[in-house]
Amino acid sequence: MDTTKLSTSDSVSKKKGKKAKKQVQSDEKPVVEMDAVSVVKEEKSTSGATFPPSFSMSEIKNKQRRHMMFIKLKQEKRKQKLELKKKIKREREALGDKAPPKEVPKTIENQRVYDETTVNPEDEEVAFDEGTDEFSAYFNRLTNPKVLITTSDRPRTRTVKFIEQLATVIPDAHVYYRRGLALKRVIPQCVSHGFTYLLVVNEDRKMPNGLVLCHLPDGPTAHFKVSGVRLRKEMKRIGKAPTEHTPEVILNNFTTRLGHTVGRLLAALFPHDPQFVGRQVATFHNQRDFVFFRFHRYIFKNEKRVGIQELGPRFTLKLRSLQKGTFDSKFGEYEWVHKRHEMDSCRRKFHL
């Protein structure tokens, strides 16, 4: 009996010992796991607060986490930039008149490559050319422009609206819808009826994409690419319809010989004597060889403030070619042709 009791007691003690060991192991495991979780959380918190020098966003595989880290990095950079600006401003205020001049930011325009054909307004040769070229009669007030506006064959609604709005911008402009009639047959008829300009708007995929501007009767003829066309209804804060007053014309940044010719070609569309009562301005602004057209009405609010109201339409021109004489696609002599792969190799070289 004693032996059996001893055996049972030993087995009971052994079972108790195993249970105790299991309890101890189970008690120790969560402690270790909690410590690891806390360490990971601390590492995450520290990595979210500061970025090591060798930190790369591509190392984060989670898309949402990567996006959040990118936003935090941008916020930190923005704060540093603002602090630097405030610091420089305080230093300049402390120095007063002794502060160094502000640094001019580098842009593509002020880093432009010098062109040998840049026009000097005081040059005698340039003045002689202006007095004897095809547009001298307009600037000397001997003739007034008369413009015929037409389109390619079977124009769409957007192109029709575009030329109708152009006719309200250009004084003494007439719209003609040609149906399969070649331009070589249209030009003699325009000359016989006393027109001085032929303006043709081409389209592709129901959108205006090209403009041929032919000066009559002896040329030159310019071919432009048209982009960014916005009609009056598509513009925000549109003003009232333009009046019949002759607008003022502003030409900006036409500095080279080619740009000088293109600027005079565009300016000769409008009479040289503007009617200031209408307070309307047509602007051709050249920037990086893109000619932006805007049509505004201005009002003087007081002696220092002027309000501007855009009337529309607006569009952008890019010169493709300049041809001598009237339009002739086969036997015409070209003064200048835009060759994209050769001329656009340098971003800081402009031709207008």
Buried (B, 14 or more C-beta within 10 A) or exposed (E): EEEEEEEEEEEEEEEEEEEEEEEEEEEEEEEEEEEEEEEEEEEEEEEEEEBEEEEEEEEBEEEEEBEEBEEEEEEEEEEEEEEEEEEEEEEEEEEEEEEEEEEEEEEEEEEBEEBEEEBEEEEEEBEEBBEEBBBBBBBEEEEBBBBBBBBBEEBBEEBBBBBEBBBBBBBBBBBBEBEEEEBEEBBEEBBEEEBBBBBBBBBEEEEBBBBBBBBBBEBBBBBBBBBEBBBBEEBEEBBEEBBEBBBBBEBEBBBBBBBBBBBBBBBBBBBBEBBEEBBBBBBBBBBEBBBBBBBBBEEEEEEEEEEEBBBBBBBBBBBBBBBEBBBBEEEBEEBBEBEEEEBEEEEEEBBB
